[in-house]
Amino acid sequence: MSSMLGWLPVITMIALVLNGFRLRGQLGWLPVLDDAEPGPHGRFQFVVAQGARLPEQTRAAAEDWAQRQGLAVLDLIPRGLGVSRALDLARAGLGKDFLATRLASAGGAGHALLVAPRVAEREELTADPDTVTIAGLTTRLKRLACTATDFAVAPGLGGLPESPAQRAARLRTEGGMFRAVLPPLVCYAALLTSVVAQPVLGLGALALFSLQPYLVFASGPIRPADLHRQVASRLLRDPANWARTLAALWRTRTRGDRVAGLRAGYAAELAKGTERFFESRRPDCPWCGSDQLSPHVRCADLVLNKPGRFTLERCAGCGHVFQNPRLNLAGLDFYYRDCYDGEGARTAETAFSSGAAVYRRRAEMLAPFTTPKTWLDVGGGHGHFANLAREVWPETAFDGLDLGAGIEEAARRGWVDRGYRGQFPELAAELAGRYDVLSMFHYLEHTREPFEELDAAAKVLSAGGFLLIEVPNPASRYGRLLRTYWMPWFPPQHQHMIPRENLVRALTERGFAVVAQDRGRADQSMDLTMALALGLNRLARNPNQPWRSAPSTWWRRARYQVIMLAGAPLLVLSWLTDKLAHQVIKRGNGGNAYRVLAQRAG
């Protein structure tokens, strides 16, 4: 242990230098507007923060740059933006690939935005907003103009100070408590331990920490007005600023007004008990009719921690795993609520935006067989797949269908050309024969009657059309090993876990010919990470969730934060383990999901 601590100052210094170069790269590509360049006026709308000064020549330069680059949204960054705010901007996801990355997300500088009319008409632009509002607006506008949103440094734009409360509110919208707490906590812990373990080298690490802003900003497009002052006092000022920010962040997170109404509504529902959310247990398998059933997994809602116990049973005849007794419609409404919208909207958006590589592999599976013209994504949610799939199939018309309001948001964003809201089997007659490709990605396991969904797919597809399905693989070894904590069981939302052989047989019976299958390649390399995350979530129990019966006391809030922070290093290790295991799993057939591509008879 002592030898490891002896190396810590050296490792810390290397990390500080490497991270300095990384942050420099995140900001160094930024273009600088030429205020002397004449440009057009009145073709764009500007949103300027309270107190910010945006001269006419800067507006003209911004319009000229946006028009020449084909931009619809341009976030303007003051050249003298403060060190702390500029570093936050670099950490939040800004980078040279931001413009071309459809699912990228980064909070803005919070000073001024240029917005094209075609985008402004789809998003309410607040008059005279504060810096926090503008920073969040950049994220929302990126979704409306996902390949036409960029950043530029505006020398004429005056910078504004940011209070700890404003910084806390902004960080909360950009990623929450853990993004705000964990990096500085790790950094300060490493610095202090380095000084104790090796005083001379530890002092060198402290010096590098102080000087790091020079490495980030030297000769760069952003030249913070407070650079020298920040470097001179960083050892004292930086921890103090973080402490004030975290105190403000704690206060904004613990106010009860935001969830008081939801808490009262959930309390009234839960007072009636959860038994009313279930149908009677069925004695036979919904897939093959066998009565040879046995409990497979008994579990709780580990994602939202809503009350209730759920049983997945397995059929010995065909291997089908299904929820028994299953939720009724009222139960589905209760357990889905605030998962993908409301309280869970931001978490869901983050999760769905992180799957770009998976979305691309799904879209590419069609390449050897057809060039899609019209594609319907059933269970399309907010349209993340359709948005990314346009990179693979730019000439394809992508529509989406979903039961929730997310599909209407997908249409508003322009991520789907048309969104249908409702039950797929009920809309099948209206959509019959319209599409040459239909996809169901992690949708079929959520449905109450999978056979009806497959029948609807056969009706909606044109002759010779392709049906692409991806579902969890109930035969995964991780499913047996991790039991309750295997994420793909996902109770109570997952109603059916369909063995691959069963799905292939059902497709064949409906006139489809299976032309390709991905098993190991469909693995999403997250089993251990998600199992640990679910375990931590269950242990910590977020007291701010409105369905919790226990009051949100300071002790419960502190306990939740401590447990989640303590688990962060383990999450990193489990993530690395998952990535290594994936290199083996993807070459076999035992992944946590599988994909089947089938062609309807011509």
C-alpha positions in Angstrom: 0.0 0.0 0.0 2.8 2.4 0.9 4.5 1.8 -2.5 1.2 2.6 -4.2 0.8 5.8 -2.3 4.3 6.7 -3.2 3.4 6.7 -6.8 0.2 8.7 -6.3 1.8 12.1 -6.7 3.3 11.1 -10.0 0.0 9.6 -11.2 -1.8 12.7 -10.1 0.6 15.0 -12.0 0.3 13.0 -15.1 -3.5 13.0 -14.8 -3.5 16.8 -14.4 -1.4 17.3 -17.5 -3.4 14.9 -19.6 -6.7 16.3 -18.4 -5.4 19.8 -19.1 -4.7 18.9 -22.7 -8.1 17.2 -23.0 -9.9 20.3 -21.8 -7.7 22.4 -24.1 -8.8 20.3 -27.0 -12.5 20.6 -26.0 -12.2 24.4 -26.3 -9.3 25.0 -28.7 -11.3 24.3 -31.9 -13.8 27.1 -31.3 -14.0 29.7 -34.1 -13.7 33.4 -33.2 -16.1 35.7 -34.9 -14.7 38.7 -36.8 -16.6 41.7 -35.6 -15.2 43.8 -38.5 -16.9 41.4 -41.0 -20.1 43.0 -42.4 -23.0 40.6 -42.3 -26.8 40.4 -42.9 -29.3 41.6 -40.5 -32.7 40.4 -39.4 -32.6 36.9 -40.8 -32.1 35.3 -37.3 -33.5 35.9 -33.9 -31.3 36.6 -30.9 -31.8 35.6 -27.3 -29.6 37.6 -24.9 -29.3 37.1 -21.2 -30.2 39.8 -18.7 -27.3 42.3 -18.4 -25.3 40.9 -21.3 -24.2 43.4 -24.0 -24.3 42.2 -27.6 -23.2 45.0 -30.0 -24.7 45.3 -33.4 -21.4 44.5 -35.2 -21.3 41.2 -33.2 -24.8 40.4 -34.2 -23.9 41.0 -37.8 -20.8 38.8 -37.5 -22.8 36.0 -35.9 -25.4 36.1 -38.6 -22.8 36.1 -41.3 -21.0 33.1 -39.7 -24.3 31.2 -39.2 -25.4 31.8 -42.8 -22.0 30.7 -44.3 -21.9 27.6 -42.1 -25.5 26.6 -42.6 -26.3 26.9 -38.9 -29.7 27.2 -37.3 -28.5 27.7 -33.7 -25.3 29.4 -32.6 -24.3 29.7 -29.0 -22.1 32.8 -28.5 -19.3 32.6 -25.9 -17.7 35.7 -24.5 -14.0 35.8 -25.2 -13.4 36.8 -21.6 -15.6 34.1 -20.1 -14.5 33.2 -16.6 -12.2 30.3 -15.9 -14.7 28.3 -13.8 -17.5 28.8 -16.4 -15.3 27.9 -19.3 -14.0 24.8 -17.6 -17.6 23.7 -16.9 -18.4 24.3 -20.6 -15.5 22.0 -21.6 -16.5 19.3 -19.1 -20.2 19.4 -20.1 -19.7 17.8 -23.6 -18.5 20.6 -25.8 -16.1 19.4 -28.5 -15.2 19.8 -32.2 -17.6 16.9 -33.1 -20.6 18.6 -31.4 -22.0 19.9 -34.7 -22.0 16.6 -36.5 -23.0 14.4 -33.6 -26.8 14.1 -33.7 -27.3 13.0 -30.1 -24.6 15.2 -28.5 -25.7 17.3 -25.5 -23.9 20.2 -23.9 -25.1 23.1 -21.9 -24.4 26.5 -23.4 -22.3 29.5 -22.3 -25.6 31.1 -21.1 -25.0 34.5 -22.6 -26.5 34.8 -26.1 -28.0 32.6 -28.8 -28.6 33.1 -32.4 -31.7 31.1 -33.6 -33.1 30.6 -37.0 -36.9 31.3 -37.4 -37.7 27.7 -38.4 -36.3 26.6 -35.1 -37.6 29.4 -33.0 -41.2 28.7 -34.0 -40.9 25.2 -32.5 -39.5 26.3 -29.1 -40.8 29.0 -26.8 -38.0 31.6 -26.4 -38.2 33.4 -23.1 -38.0 37.1 -23.2 -35.1 38.6 -21.1 -33.9 35.3 -19.7 -31.2 34.6 -17.1 -28.0 32.8 -17.9 -29.3 29.5 -16.5 -32.3 29.6 -18.8 -30.1 30.2 -21.9 -27.7 27.5 -21.0 -30.5 25.0 -20.8 -32.1 26.4 -24.0 -29.0 25.4 -26.0 -29.5 21.8 -25.0 -33.2 21.9 -26.1 -32.4 23.7 -29.4 -29.8 21.1 -30.3 -32.5 18.5 -30.4 -34.5 20.7 -32.8 -31.5 21.4 -35.0 -29.3 18.4 -34.2 -26.8 18.9 -37.2 -27.1 22.7 -37.4 -26.2 23.8 -33.8 -22.7 25.0 -33.0 -20.6 27.4 -30.8 -18.5 30.4 -31.6 -16.5 32.9 -29.5 -17.8 36.5 -29.8 -15.1 39.0 -28.8 -17.7 41.8 -28.6 -20.0 39.9 -26.2 -19.6 41.1 -22.6 -19.3 38.4 -19.9 -21.5 38.0 -16.9 -20.6 36.8 -13.4 -22.2 33.6 -12.1 -23.4 33.2 -8.5 -23.1 29.8 -6.7 -26.9 29.5 -6.9 -26.9 30.0 -10.6 -24.0 27.6 -11.1 -25.8 25.0 -9.0 -29.0 25.4 -11.0 -27.0 25.1 -14.3 -25.1 22.0 -13.2 -28.3 20.4 -12.1 -29.8 20.7 -15.5 -26.6 19.6 -17.2 -26.1 16.3 -15.3 -27.0 16.6 -11.6 -25.2 16.0 -8.4 -22.7 13.4 -9.4 -21.2 15.2 -12.3 -20.8 18.2 -10.1 -19.4 16.3 -7.1 -17.4 13.3 -8.2 -14.6 14.9 -10.4 -13.5 17.6 -7.9 -13.9 15.2 -5.0 -11.5 12.7 -6.6 -9.1 15.5 -7.6 -8.9 17.0 -4.1 -8.6 13.6 -2.5 -5.7 12.7 -4.7 -4.0 16.0 -4.1 -4.3 15.9 -0.3 -3.2 12.2 -0.2 -0.2 13.0 -2.5 1.0 15.8 -0.1 0.7 13.4 2.9 2.4 10.5 1.2 5.2 12.4 -0.6 5.4 16.0 0.5 7.9 17.2 -2.1 6.1 15.6 -5.1 2.8 16.4 -3.5 3.6 20.1 -3.6 4.5 19.6 -7.2 1.1 18.2 -7.8 -0.5 21.2 -6.1 1.6 23.5 -8.2 0.4 21.8 -11.4 -3.2 22.0 -10.2 -2.8 25.7 -9.8 -1.1 26.2 -13.2 -3.4 23.9 -15.1 -5.7 26.8 -16.4 -2.6 28.3 -18.2 -2.3 25.0 -20.1 -6.0 25.0 -21.0 -6.3 28.6 -22.2 -2.9 29.7 -23.4 -3.2 31.0 -27.0 -6.7 29.7 -27.1 -9.9 31.2 -28.5 -11.2 31.9 -24.9 -9.1 34.3 -22.9 -10.7 34.4 -19.4 -10.5 37.9 -17.8 -9.9 36.3 -14.4 -7.2 33.8 -15.6 -4.2 35.2 -13.6 -6.3 35.8 -10.5 -7.7 32.3 -10.7 -4.3 30.7 -11.1 -2.9 32.7 -8.1 -5.7 31.7 -5.8 -6.9 28.4 -7.2 -5.8 26.2 -4.3 -8.1 28.2 -2.0 -10.7 29.7 -4.3 -11.6 26.5 -6.2 -12.5 24.3 -3.2 -14.4 27.3 -1.7 -16.3 27.8 -4.9 -17.2 24.1 -5.1 -18.3 24.1 -1.5 -20.7 27.1 -2.1 -21.9 25.5 -5.3 -22.7 22.2 -3.6 -24.4 24.0 -0.7 -26.6 25.8 -3.3 -27.1 22.6 -5.2 -28.2 20.8 -2.0 -30.7 23.5 -1.2 -32.2 23.4 -4.7 -32.5 19.6 -4.7 -34.1 19.4 -1.3 -36.9 21.9 -1.8 -40.2 20.0 -1.6 -42.4 22.3 -3.8 -41.4 20.5 -7.0 -42.7 17.1 -5.9 -45.2 18.0 -3.3 -48.2 17.6 -5.6 -46.9 14.4 -7.0 -46.2 13.0 -3.6 -49.8 13.6 -2.5 -51.1 11.9 -5.6 -48.9 8.8 -5.2 -49.8 8.6 -1.5 -53.5 8.5 -2.3 -52.9 5.7 -4.8 -50.7 3.6 -2.6 -53.1 3.9 0.3 -55.4 1.6 -1.7 -52.6 -1.1 -2.0 -50.8 -2.5 -5.0 -52.7 -5.8 -5.2 -55.4 -4.1 -7.3 -52.8 -3.5 -10.1 -52.6 -7.3 -10.9 -54.8 -9.7 -12.9 -55.4 -13.2 -11.7 -52.5 -15.6 -12.1 -52.9 -17.7 -15.3 -52.4 -21.4 -15.1 -50.9 -21.9 -18.6 -48.2 -20.5 -20.8 -49.3 -17.6 -23.1 -46.9 -18.8 -25.8 -47.5 -22.5 -26.1 -50.4 -23.3 -23.7 -48.4 -25.7 -21.5 -49.3 -25.9 -17.8 -45.7 -26.8 -16.8 -44.9 -23.4 -15.1 -42.5 -22.6 -12.3 -41.3 -19.4 -10.7 -38.1 -18.2 -12.5 -37.4 -14.8 -10.8 -39.1 -13.0 -8.0 -38.1 -9.3 -7.8 -39.1 -5.7 -7.1 -39.0 -2.5 -9.1 -35.3 -1.8 -8.9 -35.2 1.1 -11.3 -37.8 3.5 -9.8 -38.2 1.7 -6.4 -42.0 1.9 -6.6 -43.7 -0.5 -4.1 -44.7 -4.0 -5.3 -43.5 -7.6 -5.8 -43.4 -9.3 -9.2 -42.9 -12.9 -10.4 -41.6 -14.1 -13.7 -42.5 -17.7 -14.4 -40.9 -20.0 -16.9 -42.6 -22.5 -19.1 -40.9 -25.9 -19.1 -42.5 -26.7 -22.5 -41.1 -23.9 -24.6 -38.9 -21.9 -22.3 -41.0 -18.7 -22.5 -40.6 -16.4 -19.4 -43.5 -14.1 -18.6 -44.9 -12.0 -15.8 -47.5 -14.0 -13.8 -49.7 -12.6 -12.5 -49.3 -9.8 -15.0 -50.2 -6.1 -14.4 -53.6 -4.8 -15.6 -53.9 -1.6 -17.5 -54.1 0.5 -14.3 -51.0 -1.2 -13.0 -49.1 -0.5 -16.2 -50.1 3.1 -16.0 -48.9 3.4 -12.4 -45.5 1.7 -13.0 -44.7 3.4 -16.3 -45.6 6.9 -14.9 -42.6 9.1 -14.3 -40.2 6.6 -15.9 -39.8 8.0 -19.4 -41.5 11.4 -18.7 -42.1 13.6 -15.7 -39.7 12.9 -12.9 -37.8 10.4 -15.1 -37.6 12.4 -18.3 -34.1 13.7 -17.9 -32.7 10.3 -16.9 -34.4 8.6 -19.8 -33.2 11.2 -22.3 -29.6 10.7 -21.1 -29.9 6.9 -21.3 -31.4 6.9 -24.8 -28.9 9.5 -26.1 -26.0 7.3 -25.1 -26.8 4.4 -27.5 -25.4 5.8 -30.8 -23.2 2.8 -31.6 -26.1 0.4 -30.9 -28.5 2.4 -33.0 -26.0 2.4 -35.9 -25.5 -1.3 -35.8 -29.2 -1.9 -35.9 -29.7 0.3 -38.9 -26.7 -1.3 -40.7 -28.2 -4.8 -40.4 -30.4 -3.9 -43.4 -27.5 -3.0 -45.7 -27.0 -6.5 -47.3 -30.6 -6.9 -48.1 -32.4 -3.7 -49.1 -32.3 0.1 -49.3 -35.2 1.2 -47.1 -37.6 3.8 -48.5 -40.2 4.0 -45.7 -39.4 2.8 -42.2 -41.7 2.6 -39.2 -40.1 2.3 -35.8 -42.7 0.8 -33.4 -42.1 1.7 -29.8 -40.0 4.6 -31.1 -40.1 6.6 -27.9 -38.6 10.1 -28.4 -37.2 9.0 -31.8 -33.5 8.5 -30.9 -33.0 5.6 -33.2 -34.7 7.2 -36.1 -32.6 10.3 -35.7 -29.4 8.4 -35.7 -30.4 6.0 -38.4 -30.7 8.9 -40.8 -26.9 8.9 -40.9 -26.9 5.4 -42.3 -30.0 5.9 -44.5 -30.2 9.6 -45.4 -32.9 9.1 -48.1 -35.2 7.0 -46.0 -38.5 8.4 -44.5 -38.6 7.5 -40.9 -41.9 7.4 -39.0 -42.5 6.4 -35.4 -45.2 4.9 -33.3 -45.6 4.7 -29.6 -48.2 4.7 -26.9 -46.7 7.6 -25.0 -46.4 11.4 -25.7 -42.7 11.0 -26.5 -43.5 10.2 -30.1 -45.2 13.6 -30.5 -42.1 15.2 -29.1 -40.1 13.1 -31.7 -42.2 14.6 -34.4 -41.8 18.1 -33.0 -38.0 17.7 -33.0 -38.1 16.4 -36.5 -36.5 13.1 -35.5 -39.4 11.3 -37.1 -41.2 12.5 -40.2 -44.5 11.5 -38.7 -45.5 10.2 -35.3 -48.4 7.9 -34.5 -49.6 7.7 -30.9 -51.6 4.6 -29.9 -51.7 0.8 -29.7 -50.0 -0.7 -32.7 -52.6 -3.5 -33.4 -55.3 -0.8 -33.3 -53.5 1.3 -35.9 -52.5 -1.5 -38.2 -55.5 -1.3 -40.5 -54.8 2.4 -41.1 -51.1 1.8 -41.8 -51.5 -1.4 -43.8 -49.0 -1.9 -46.7 -47.3 1.5 -46.2 -43.8 0.5 -45.1 -41.0 -1.6 -46.5 -39.2 -1.8 -43.2 -40.6 -2.1 -39.7 -38.6 -2.3 -36.5 -39.3 -3.2 -32.9 -36.4 -2.5 -30.7 -36.9 -3.6 -27.1 -40.6 -3.2 -27.6 -42.1 -6.7 -27.9 -41.1 -7.6 -24.3 -43.2 -4.7 -23.1 -46.4 -5.7 -24.8 -49.3 -7.6 -23.3 -50.0 -9.8 -26.4 -46.9 -10.4 -28.5 -48.7 -12.5 -31.1 -51.1 -9.5 -31.9 -48.1 -7.3 -32.4 -46.5 -9.7 -34.9 -49.8 -10.0 -36.7 -50.0 -6.3 -37.0 -46.5 -6.1 -38.3 -47.4 -8.6 -41.1 -50.3 -6.4 -42.0 -48.4 -3.1 -42.0 -45.4 -4.3 -44.1 -45.6 -4.3 -47.8 -44.9 -7.5 -49.7 -41.2 -8.4 -49.5 -40.8 -5.9 -46.6 -38.4 -6.5 -43.7 -39.2 -6.8 -40.0 -36.3 -6.1 -37.6 -36.8 -7.1 -33.9 -34.4 -6.8 -31.0 -35.4 -8.2 -27.6 -33.6 -9.3 -24.4 -32.2 -12.9 -24.4 -33.7 -14.9 -21.5 -31.0 -17.6 -22.1 -28.2 -15.2 -21.1 -25.8 -16.7 -18.5 -25.9 -13.3 -16.7 -29.6 -13.7 -16.3 -29.1 -16.8 -14.3 -26.1 -15.5 -12.4 -27.4 -12.0 -11.4 -31.0 -13.1 -11.0 -33.1 -10.2 -9.6 -30.4 -7.7 -10.5 -30.1 -8.6 -14.2 -31.3 -5.4 -15.8 -33.1 -7.0 -18.8 -35.7 -8.6 -16.5 -36.7 -5.0 -15.9 -39.8 -5.7 -13.7 -42.6 -4.8 -13.9 -42.3 -3.3 -17.4 -41.1 -6.5 -19.2 -44.1 -8.7 -19.6 -42.6 -11.4 -21.9 -39.0 -12.7 -22.3 -39.0 -14.6 -25.6 -36.4 -17.3 -26.4 -35.0 -16.8 -29.9 -36.2 -20.1 -31.2 -39.8 -19.2 -30.2 -39.7 -15.9 -32.0 -38.2 -17.4 -35.1 -41.0 -20.0 -35.1 -43.7 -17.4 -34.6 -42.4 -15.3 -37.5 -42.2 -18.3 -39.8 -45.9 -19.1 -39.0 -46.8 -15.6 -40.1 -45.2 -15.9 -43.5 -41.8 -14.4 -42.7 -38.5 -15.9 -43.7 -35.6 -15.2 -41.2 -32.7 -13.8 -43.3 -30.2 -12.7 -40.5 -29.7 -13.0 -36.8 -27.4 -11.2 -34.4 -26.8 -12.8 -31.0 -23.4 -11.9 -29.5 -23.2 -8.8 -31.7 -26.5 -7.5 -30.1 -25.0 -7.6 -26.6 -25.0 -4.2 -25.0 -22.1 -4.8 -22.5 -23.8 -3.5 -19.4 -24.8 -6.5 -17.3 -22.4 -6.0 -14.3 -22.6 -2.2 -14.4 -26.4 -2.1 -14.3 -26.6 -4.9 -11.7 -24.4 -2.8 -9.4 -26.3 0.4 -10.2 -29.6 -1.3 -9.4 -28.1 -2.6 -6.2 -26.9 0.8 -5.1 -30.2 2.3 -6.1 -32.0 -0.2 -4.0 -29.7 0.3 -1.0 -29.7 4.1 -1.1 -33.4 4.7 -1.9 -33.6 8.2 -3.3 -35.8 10.0 -0.7 -36.8 12.7 -3.1 -38.9 10.3 -5.3 -42.5 11.3 -4.8 -43.8 7.7 -4.3 -41.6 7.2 -1.2 -43.7 7.0 1.9 -40.8 8.0 4.2 -40.2 11.8 4.5 -37.3 13.3 2.7 -35.2 14.2 5.8 -31.6 15.6 5.6 -30.3 12.3 7.0 -32.0 10.2 4.2 -30.7 12.6 1.6 -27.2 12.5 2.9 -27.3 8.7 3.2 -28.4 8.5 -0.4 -25.6 10.7 -1.7 -22.9 9.0 0.3 -23.9 5.5 -0.9 -24.1 6.6 -4.5 -20.7 8.4 -4.4 -19.1 5.5 -2.6 -20.3 3.1 -5.3 -18.9 5.3 -8.1 -15.4 3.7 -8.2 -17.0 0.2 -8.3 -19.2 1.3 -11.2 -16.1 2.3 -13.1 -14.5 -1.1 -12.5 -17.7 -3.0 -13.4 -18.0 -0.9 -16.6 -14.4 -1.8 -17.6 -15.2 -5.5 -16.8 -18.3 -5.4 -19.0 -16.3 -3.9 -21.9 -13.7 -6.6 -21.6 -16.3 -9.4 -21.4 -18.1 -8.0 -24.4 -15.1 -8.7 -26.6 -15.7 -12.4 -25.8 -19.5 -12.3 -25.7 -19.9 -10.6 -29.1 -18.2 -13.6 -30.8 -20.6 -16.1 -29.3 -24.4 -16.5 -28.9 -24.8 -15.7 -25.2 -25.4 -11.9 -25.2 -28.0 -10.1 -23.2 -30.1 -9.4 -26.3 -30.6 -10.8 -29.8 -31.7 -9.3 -33.2 -33.8 -11.1 -35.8 -34.3 -9.8 -39.4 -37.1 -11.4 -41.3 -38.6 -10.8 -44.7 -42.3 -11.0 -45.4 -43.3 -13.2 -48.3 -43.7 -11.3 -51.6 
